[in-house]
Amino acid sequence: MKQSIFLRIIISSSIVLAMITPVAAADIKIGFVDPIVLIQNAPQSEAALQELEREFRPRNDEILELQDSVRILEIDLEKNALVWTEAEIQNVRREIDTLQRRVTRAQDEAREDYNLRRNEELARIQGIIRDVVVTIAKNEGFDIILETGVVYVSSRINLTSRILEELEELEEIENK
């Protein structure tokens, strides 16, 4: 008897909860943004990439000059190996090895510095995107905005293109 009453209470509670949940869920406003699309297509990303290229161009030019010097010495060694003394050949080989080490070191340092700067710019852009998303969410009364890990998103709640438009407007304002 007690089990029957307990079972009826559980069933009744389940029915009431099932009826309440859709009513509460109907008031929730949900949005979605694709952060990868935003980062790849944001005008701020393009501007940051151009700035990084400009910033690292002198270092890349220096590395290319060093590589050209190595090639010139290798060609010179190949042409003159039969007429040079063994000491001259060894000196040129040492100079080639030294230059190749400088090239490798310069490439490694440039790559490391570039990655650090790229990560700084990526963090800055992510912050801008986050600010735009939060502003839209607050202004339009969104309860939650999702990003990664979603299997399906209706175009009705996908805010990605809207965020991109806001980022473009923000970029235009900053460039004036």
FIKOLZA-1660 file (N, C-alpha, C; in steps of 0.1 Angstrom, whole numbers, plus 5000, padded with zeros to 4 digits):
% residues 176
   i   px   py   pz ch aa at
   1 5008 4988 5000  A  M  N
   1 5000 5000 5000  A  M CA
   1 5009 5013 5000  A  M  C
   2 5019 5013 5009  A  K  N
   2 5028 5024 5010  A  K CA
   2 5035 5026 4996  A  K  C
   3 5039 5015 4990  A  Q  N
   3 5046 5016 4977  A  Q CA
   3 5037 5021 4967  A  Q  C
   4 5025 5018 4967  A  S  N
   4 5015 5023 4957  A  S CA
   4 5013 5038 4958  A  S  C
   5 5012 5043 4971  A  I  N
   5 5011 5057 4973  A  I CA
   5 5024 5065 4969  A  I  C
   6 5035 5059 4972  A  F  N
   6 5048 5065 4969  A  F CA
   6 5050 5065 4953  A  F  C
   7 5046 5055 4946  A  L  N
   7 5046 5054 4932  A  L CA
   7 5037 5065 4926  A  L  C
   8 5025 5066 4931  A  R  N
   8 5016 5077 4926  A  R CA
   8 5022 5091 4928  A  R  C
   9 5028 5093 4939  A  I  N
   9 5034 5106 4942  A  I CA
   9 5045 5109 4931  A  I  C
  10 5054 5099 4929  A  I  N
  10 5065 5101 4919  A  I CA
  10 5059 5103 4905  A  I  C
  11 5049 5096 4901  A  I  N
  11 5043 5098 4888  A  I CA
  11 5037 5111 4887  A  I  C
  12 5029 5115 4897  A  S  N
  12 5023 5128 4897  A  S CA
  12 5033 5140 4896  A  S  C
  13 5044 5138 4904  A  S  N
  13 5055 5148 4904  A  S CA
  13 5061 5149 4890  A  S  C
  14 5063 5138 4884  A  S  N
  14 5070 5137 4871  A  S CA
  14 5061 5144 4860  A  S  C
  15 5048 5142 4861  A  I  N
  15 5039 5148 4852  A  I CA
  15 5039 5163 4853  A  I  C
  16 5038 5168 4866  A  V  N
  16 5038 5182 4869  A  V CA
  16 5051 5188 4864  A  V  C
  17 5063 5182 4866  A  L  N
  17 5076 5187 4862  A  L CA
  17 5076 5188 4846  A  L  C
  18 5071 5177 4840  A  A  N
  18 5071 5177 4825  A  A CA
  18 5063 5188 4820  A  A  C
  19 5052 5192 4826  A  M  N
  19 5044 5203 4821  A  M CA
  19 5050 5216 4824  A  M  C
  20 5057 5218 4835  A  I  N
  20 5063 5231 4839  A  I CA
  20 5076 5234 4830  A  I  C
  21 5084 5224 4827  A  T  N
  21 5096 5226 4820  A  T CA
  21 5094 5233 4807  A  T  C
  22 5085 5228 4798  A  P  N
  22 5084 5235 4785  A  P CA
  22 5079 5250 4787  A  P  C
  23 5071 5253 4797  A  V  N
  23 5067 5266 4799  A  V CA
  23 5079 5275 4803  A  V  C
  24 5088 5270 4811  A  A  N
  24 5099 5277 4815  A  A CA
  24 5109 5279 4804  A  A  C
  25 5110 5268 4796  A  A  N
  25 5120 5268 4785  A  A CA
  25 5115 5278 4774  A  A  C
  26 5103 5280 4773  A  A  N
  26 5098 5289 4762  A  A CA
  26 5102 5304 4764  A  A  C
  27 5106 5307 4776  A  D  N
  27 5110 5321 4779  A  D CA
  27 5125 5323 4777  A  D  C
  28 5132 5312 4774  A  I  N
  28 5147 5313 4773  A  I CA
  28 5150 5317 4758  A  I  C
  29 5159 5327 4757  A  K  N
  29 5163 5332 4744  A  K CA
  29 5178 5327 4742  A  K  C
  30 5180 5319 4732  A  I  N
  30 5193 5312 4729  A  I CA
  30 5198 5317 4716  A  I  C
  31 5211 5319 4716  A  G  N
  31 5219 5323 4704  A  G CA
  31 5231 5314 4702  A  G  C
  32 5237 5314 4690  A  F  N
  32 5248 5306 4687  A  F CA
  32 5258 5315 4679  A  F  C
  33 5271 5314 4681  A  V  N
  33 5281 5320 4673  A  V CA
  33 5292 5309 4670  A  V  C
  34 5298 5310 4658  A  D  N
  34 5309 5301 4654  A  D CA
  34 5322 5309 4656  A  D  C
  35 5329 5306 4666  A  P  N
  35 5341 5314 4669  A  P CA
  35 5352 5313 4658  A  P  C
  36 5353 5301 4652  A  I  N
  36 5363 5299 4642  A  I CA
  36 5360 5308 4629  A  I  C
  37 5347 5308 4625  A  V  N
  37 5343 5317 4614  A  V CA
  37 5345 5331 4618  A  V  C
  38 5342 5335 4630  A  L  N
  38 5344 5349 4634  A  L CA
  38 5359 5353 4633  A  L  C
  39 5367 5345 4639  A  I  N
  39 5382 5348 4639  A  I CA
  39 5387 5348 4625  A  I  C
  40 5383 5339 4617  A  Q  N
  40 5389 5338 4603  A  Q CA
  40 5384 5350 4594  A  Q  C
  41 5372 5354 4597  A  N  N
  41 5365 5364 4588  A  N CA
  41 5364 5378 4593  A  N  C
  42 5368 5380 4606  A  A  N
  42 5367 5393 4612  A  A CA
  42 5377 5403 4605  A  A  C
  43 5373 5415 4602  A  P  N
  43 5383 5424 4596  A  P CA
  43 5395 5427 4605  A  P  C
  44 5393 5426 4618  A  Q  N
  44 5404 5428 4627  A  Q CA
  44 5415 5418 4625  A  Q  C
  45 5410 5405 4621  A  S  N
  45 5420 5395 4619  A  S CA
  45 5429 5398 4607  A  S  C
  46 5422 5403 4596  A  E  N
  46 5430 5406 4584  A  E CA
  46 5439 5418 4587  A  E  C
  47 5435 5428 4594  A  A  N
  47 5444 5439 4598  A  A CA
  47 5455 5434 4606  A  A  C
  48 5453 5425 4616  A  A  N
  48 5463 5420 4624  A  A CA
  48 5474 5412 4616  A  A  C
  49 5469 5404 4607  A  L  N
  49 5478 5396 4598  A  L CA
  49 5487 5406 4590  A  L  C
  50 5481 5416 4584  A  Q  N
  50 5489 5426 4576  A  Q CA
  50 5499 5433 4585  A  Q  C
  51 5495 5436 4597  A  E  N
  51 5505 5442 4607  A  E CA
  51 5516 5433 4610  A  E  C
  52 5513 5420 4613  A  L  N
  52 5523 5411 4616  A  L CA
  52 5533 5409 4604  A  L  C
  53 5528 5408 4592  A  E  N
  53 5536 5407 4580  A  E CA
  53 5545 5419 4579  A  E  C
  54 5540 5431 4581  A  R  N
  54 5548 5443 4580  A  R CA
  54 5559 5443 4591  A  R  C
  55 5555 5439 4603  A  E  N
  55 5564 5439 4614  A  E CA
  55 5575 5429 4612  A  E  C
  56 5573 5417 4606  A  F  N
  56 5583 5407 4605  A  F CA
  56 5590 5407 4591  A  F  C
  57 5586 5416 4582  A  R  N
  57 5592 5416 4569  A  R CA
  57 5607 5419 4570  A  R  C
  58 5612 5428 4578  A  P  N
  58 5627 5430 4579  A  P CA
  58 5634 5418 4583  A  P  C
  59 5629 5410 4593  A  R  N
  59 5636 5398 4597  A  R CA
  59 5636 5388 4586  A  R  C
  60 5624 5386 4579  A  N  N
  60 5624 5377 4568  A  N CA
  60 5634 5380 4557  A  N  C
  61 5635 5393 4554  A  D  N
  61 5644 5398 4544  A  D CA
  61 5659 5395 4549  A  D  C
  62 5662 5396 4561  A  E  N
  62 5675 5393 4567  A  E CA
  62 5678 5378 4565  A  E  C
  63 5668 5370 4568  A  I  N
  63 5670 5356 4567  A  I CA
  63 5672 5352 4552  A  I  C
  64 5665 5358 4543  A  L  N
  64 5667 5355 4529  A  L CA
  64 5681 5360 4524  A  L  C
  65 5686 5371 4529  A  E  N
  65 5699 5375 4526  A  E CA
  65 5710 5365 4530  A  E  C
  66 5708 5360 4543  A  L  N
  66 5717 5350 4548  A  L CA
  66 5717 5337 4539  A  L  C
  67 5705 5333 4535  A  Q  N
  67 5704 5321 4527  A  Q CA
  67 5710 5323 4513  A  Q  C
  68 5709 5336 4508  A  D  N
  68 5716 5339 4495  A  D CA
  68 5731 5338 4497  A  D  C
  69 5736 5343 4508  A  S  N
  69 5750 5343 4511  A  S CA
  69 5755 5328 4511  A  S  C
  70 5747 5320 4517  A  V  N
  70 5751 5305 4518  A  V CA
  70 5752 5300 4504  A  V  C
  71 5741 5302 4496  A  R  N
  71 5741 5297 4482  A  R CA
  71 5753 5302 4474  A  R  C
  72 5756 5315 4475  A  I  N
  72 5767 5321 4468  A  I CA
  72 5780 5314 4472  A  I  C
  73 5782 5312 4485  A  L  N
  73 5794 5305 4489  A  L CA
  73 5795 5291 4484  A  L  C
  74 5783 5284 4485  A  E  N
  74 5783 5270 4480  A  E CA
  74 5786 5269 4465  A  E  C
  75 5781 5278 4457  A  I  N
  75 5784 5278 4443  A  I CA
  75 5799 5281 4441  A  I  C
  76 5804 5291 4448  A  D  N
  76 5818 5295 4447  A  D CA
  76 5827 5283 4450  A  D  C
  77 5823 5276 4461  A  L  N
  77 5831 5264 4465  A  L CA
  77 5831 5254 4454  A  L  C
  78 5819 5251 4449  A  E  N
  78 5818 5241 4438  A  E CA
  78 5826 5245 4426  A  E  C
  79 5826 5257 4422  A  K  N
  79 5833 5262 4410  A  K CA
  79 5849 5261 4412  A  K  C
  80 5853 5265 4424  A  N  N
  80 5867 5266 4427  A  N CA
  80 5874 5255 4435  A  N  C
  81 5867 5245 4438  A  A  N
  81 5872 5234 4446  A  A CA
  81 5885 5228 4440  A  A  C
  82 5885 5227 4427  A  L  N
  82 5897 5221 4421  A  L CA
  82 5910 5230 4421  A  L  C
  83 5908 5243 4422  A  V  N
  83 5919 5252 4422  A  V CA
  83 5923 5257 4435  A  V  C
  84 5914 5257 4445  A  W  N
  84 5917 5262 4458  A  W CA
  84 5926 5252 4466  A  W  C
  85 5933 5257 4476  A  T  N
  85 5940 5248 4484  A  T CA
  85 5931 5242 4494  A  T  C
  86 5935 5232 4501  A  E  N
  86 5927 5225 4511  A  E CA
  86 5923 5235 4523  A  E  C
  87 5932 5244 4526  A  A  N
  87 5929 5254 4537  A  A CA
  87 5918 5263 4532  A  A  C
  88 5919 5268 4520  A  E  N
  88 5908 5277 4515  A  E CA
  88 5895 5270 4514  A  E  C
  89 5895 5258 4510  A  I  N
  89 5882 5250 4510  A  I CA
  89 5876 5248 4524  A  I  C
  90 5885 5245 4534  A  Q  N
  90 5880 5244 4547  A  Q CA
  90 5875 5257 4553  A  Q  C
  91 5882 5268 4550  A  N  N
  91 5877 5281 4554  A  N CA
  91 5863 5284 4549  A  N  C
  92 5861 5281 4536  A  V  N
  92 5848 5284 4530  A  V CA
  92 5837 5275 4536  A  V  C
  93 5841 5262 4538  A  R  N
  93 5831 5253 4544  A  R CA
  93 5827 5257 4558  A  R  C
  94 5837 5262 4566  A  R  N
  94 5834 5267 4579  A  R CA
  94 5825 5279 4579  A  R  C
  95 5828 5288 4569  A  E  N
  95 5820 5300 4568  A  E CA
  95 5805 5296 4564  A  E  C
  96 5804 5286 4555  A  I  N
  96 5791 5281 4551  A  I CA
  96 5783 5276 4563  A  I  C
  97 5790 5267 4571  A  D  N
  97 5784 5261 4583  A  D CA
  97 5780 5272 4593  A  D  C
  98 5789 5282 4595  A  T  N
  98 5785 5293 4604  A  T CA
  98 5773 5301 4599  A  T  C
  99 5772 5304 4586  A  L  N
  99 5761 5311 4581  A  L CA
  99 5748 5302 4582  A  L  C
 100 5749 5289 4579  A  Q  N
 100 5738 5280 4580  A  Q CA
 100 5732 5280 4595  A  Q  C
 101 5741 5280 4604  A  R  N
 101 5737 5280 4618  A  R CA
 101 5730 5293 4621  A  R  C
 102 5735 5304 4616  A  R  N
 102 5729 5317 4618  A  R CA
 102 5715 5318 4612  A  R  C
 103 5714 5311 4600  A  V  N
 103 5701 5311 4593  A  V CA
 103 5691 5303 4602  A  V  C
 104 5695 5291 4606  A  T  N
 104 5686 5283 4615  A  T CA
 104 5682 5290 4627  A  T  C
 105 5692 5296 4634  A  R  N
 105 5689 5304 4646  A  R CA
 105 5680 5315 4644  A  R  C
 106 5682 5323 4633  A  A  N
 106 5674 5334 4630  A  A CA
 106 5659 5329 4626  A  A  C
 107 5658 5318 4619  A  Q  N
 107 5645 5313 4615  A  Q CA
 107 5638 5309 4628  A  Q  C
 108 5644 5302 4637  A  D  N
 108 5638 5297 4649  A  D CA
 108 5633 5309 4658  A  D  C
 109 5642 5319 4659  A  E  N
 109 5638 5330 4667  A  E CA
 109 5627 5338 4661  A  E  C
 110 5627 5340 4648  A  A  N
 110 5616 5347 4641  A  A CA
 110 5603 5339 4642  A  A  C
 111 5604 5326 4640  A  R  N
 111 5592 5318 4642  A  R CA
 111 5586 5319 4656  A  R  C
 112 5595 5318 4666  A  E  N
 112 5590 5319 4680  A  E CA
 112 5584 5333 4683  A  E  C
 113 5591 5343 4678  A  D  N
 113 5586 5357 4680  A  D CA
 113 5573 5359 4673  A  D  C
 114 5572 5354 4661  A  Y  N
 114 5560 5355 4653  A  Y CA
 114 5548 5348 4660  A  Y  C
 115 5550 5336 4665  A  N  N
 115 5540 5329 4671  A  N CA
 115 5535 5336 4684  A  N  C
 116 5544 5342 4691  A  L  N
 116 5541 5349 4703  A  L CA
 116 5532 5361 4700  A  L  C
 117 5536 5369 4690  A  R  N
 117 5529 5381 4685  A  R CA
 117 5515 5377 4680  A  R  C
 118 5515 5366 4672  A  R  N
 118 5502 5361 4666  A  R CA
 118 5493 5357 4677  A  R  C
 119 5498 5350 4688  A  N  N
 119 5489 5347 4699  A  N CA
 119 5484 5359 4707  A  N  C
 120 5493 5369 4708  A  E  N
 120 5488 5382 4714  A  E CA
 120 5477 5388 4706  A  E  C
 121 5478 5389 4693  A  E  N
 121 5468 5394 4684  A  E CA
 121 5455 5386 4685  A  E  C
 122 5457 5373 4685  A  L  N
 122 5445 5364 4685  A  L CA
 122 5438 5366 4698  A  L  C
 123 5445 5368 4709  A  A  N
 123 5438 5370 4722  A  A CA
 123 5431 5384 4722  A  A  C
 124 5437 5394 4716  A  R  N
 124 5431 5407 4714  A  R CA
 124 5418 5406 4706  A  R  C
 125 5419 5399 4695  A  I  N
 125 5407 5398 4686  A  I CA
 125 5396 5390 4693  A  I  C
 126 5400 5379 4700  A  Q  N
 126 5390 5372 4708  A  Q CA
 126 5383 5380 4718  A  Q  C
 127 5390 5389 4724  A  G  N
 127 5384 5399 4734  A  G CA
 127 5374 5408 4727  A  G  C
 128 5378 5413 4716  A  I  N
 128 5369 5422 4708  A  I CA
 128 5356 5414 4704  A  I  C
 129 5358 5402 4699  A  I  N
 129 5346 5394 4696  A  I CA
 129 5337 5391 4708  A  I  C
 130 5344 5388 4719  A  R  N
 130 5336 5385 4731  A  R CA
 130 5328 5397 4735  A  R  C
 131 5334 5409 4735  A  D  N
 131 5328 5421 4739  A  D CA
 131 5315 5424 4730  A  D  C
 132 5317 5422 4717  A  V  N
 132 5306 5424 4707  A  V CA
 132 5295 5414 4710  A  V  C
 133 5298 5401 4713  A  V  N
 133 5288 5391 4716  A  V CA
 133 5281 5394 4728  A  V  C
 134 5288 5398 4739  A  V  N
 134 5281 5402 4752  A  V CA
 134 5273 5414 4750  A  V  C
 135 5277 5424 4743  A  T  N
 135 5269 5436 4740  A  T CA
 135 5256 5432 4733  A  T  C
 136 5257 5424 4723  A  I  N
 136 5244 5420 4716  A  I CA
 136 5235 5412 4725  A  I  C
 137 5242 5403 4732  A  A  N
 137 5234 5394 4742  A  A CA
 137 5226 5403 4752  A  A  C
 138 5233 5413 4758  A  K  N
 138 5226 5421 4768  A  K CA
 138 5216 5430 4761  A  K  C
 139 5219 5436 4750  A  N  N
 139 5210 5446 4744  A  N CA
 139 5197 5439 4738  A  N  C
 140 5199 5426 4734  A  E  N
 140 5187 5419 4728  A  E CA
 140 5181 5409 4737  A  E  C
 141 5185 5408 4750  A  G  N
 141 5179 5400 4760  A  G CA
 141 5182 5385 4758  A  G  C
 142 5193 5381 4753  A  F  N
 142 5197 5367 4752  A  F CA
 142 5200 5362 4766  A  F  C
 143 5195 5349 4769  A  D  N
 143 5198 5343 4781  A  D CA
 143 5211 5335 4781  A  D  C
 144 5214 5330 4769  A  I  N
 144 5226 5322 4767  A  I CA
 144 5230 5322 4752  A  I  C
 145 5243 5323 4750  A  I  N
 145 5248 5322 4736  A  I CA
 145 5259 5311 4736  A  I  C
 146 5257 5301 4728  A  L  N
 146 5266 5290 4727  A  L CA
 146 5276 5292 4716  A  L  C
 147 5287 5284 4717  A  E  N
 147 5296 5284 4706  A  E CA
 147 5300 5270 4702  A  E  C
 148 5311 5265 4706  A  T  N
 148 5316 5252 4701  A  T CA
 148 5308 5240 4707  A  T  C
 149 5309 5229 4701  A  G  N
 149 5303 5216 4706  A  G CA
 149 5289 5215 4703  A  G  C
 150 5283 5222 4693  A  V  N
 150 5269 5221 4690  A  V CA
 150 5268 5213 4677  A  V  C
 151 5259 5203 4678  A  V  N
 151 5257 5194 4666  A  V CA
 151 5249 5201 4655  A  V  C
 152 5238 5208 4659  A  Y  N
 152 5230 5214 4649  A  Y CA
 152 5226 5228 4654  A  Y  C
 153 5225 5238 4645  A  V  N
 153 5221 5251 4648  A  V CA
 153 5212 5256 4638  A  V  C
 154 5200 5261 4642  A  S  N
 154 5191 5267 4633  A  S CA
 154 5196 5281 4629  A  S  C
 155 5193 5284 4616  A  S  N
 155 5198 5298 4612  A  S CA
 155 5191 5309 4619  A  S  C
 156 5179 5305 4626  A  R  N
 156 5172 5315 4633  A  R CA
 156 5180 5320 4646  A  R  C
 157 5188 5311 4651  A  I  N
 157 5195 5315 4663  A  I CA
 157 5210 5317 4661  A  I  C
 158 5215 5315 4648  A  N  N
 158 5229 5316 4645  A  N CA
 158 5232 5331 4643  A  N  C
 159 5240 5336 4652  A  L  N
 159 5243 5351 4652  A  L CA
 159 5257 5354 4646  A  L  C
 160 5263 5344 4640  A  T  N
 160 5277 5346 4635  A  T CA
 160 5277 5357 4625  A  T  C
 161 5269 5357 4615  A  S  N
 161 5269 5368 4605  A  S CA
 161 5266 5381 4611  A  S  C
 162 5257 5382 4620  A  R  N
 162 5254 5394 4627  A  R CA
 162 5266 5400 4635  A  R  C
 163 5273 5391 4641  A  I  N
 163 5285 5395 4649  A  I CA
 163 5296 5400 4639  A  I  C
 164 5297 5393 4627  A  L  N
 164 5307 5398 4617  A  L CA
 164 5303 5412 4612  A  L  C
 165 5290 5415 4610  A  E  N
 165 5286 5428 4606  A  E CA
 165 5290 5438 4617  A  E  C
 166 5288 5435 4629  A  E  N
 166 5292 5444 4640  A  E CA
 166 5307 5446 4640  A  E  C
 167 5314 5436 4638  A  L  N
 167 5329 5437 4638  A  L CA
 167 5334 5446 4626  A  L  C
 168 5327 5445 4615  A  E  N
 168 5330 5453 4603  A  E CA
 168 5327 5468 4606  A  E  C
 169 5316 5470 4613  A  E  N
 169 5313 5484 4616  A  E CA
 169 5323 5489 4626  A  E  C
 170 5326 5481 4636  A  L  N
 170 5336 5485 4646  A  L CA
 170 5350 5489 4639  A  L  C
 171 5354 5480 4630  A  E  N
 171 5366 5483 4623  A  E CA
 171 5366 5496 4615  A  E  C
 172 5354 5498 4608  A  E  N
 172 5353 5511 4601  A  E CA
 172 5354 5523 4610  A  E  C
 173 5348 5522 4622  A  I  N
 173 5348 5533 4631  A  I CA
 173 5363 5535 4636  A  I  C
 174 5370 5524 4638  A  E  N
 174 5384 5526 4643  A  E CA
 174 5393 5531 4632  A  E  C
 175 5390 5529 4620  A  N  N
 175 5399 5533 4609  A  N CA
 175 5396 5548 4605  A  N  C
 176 5385 5554 4610  A  K  N
 176 5382 5568 4607  A  K CA
 176 5391 5577 4615  A  K  C
% end
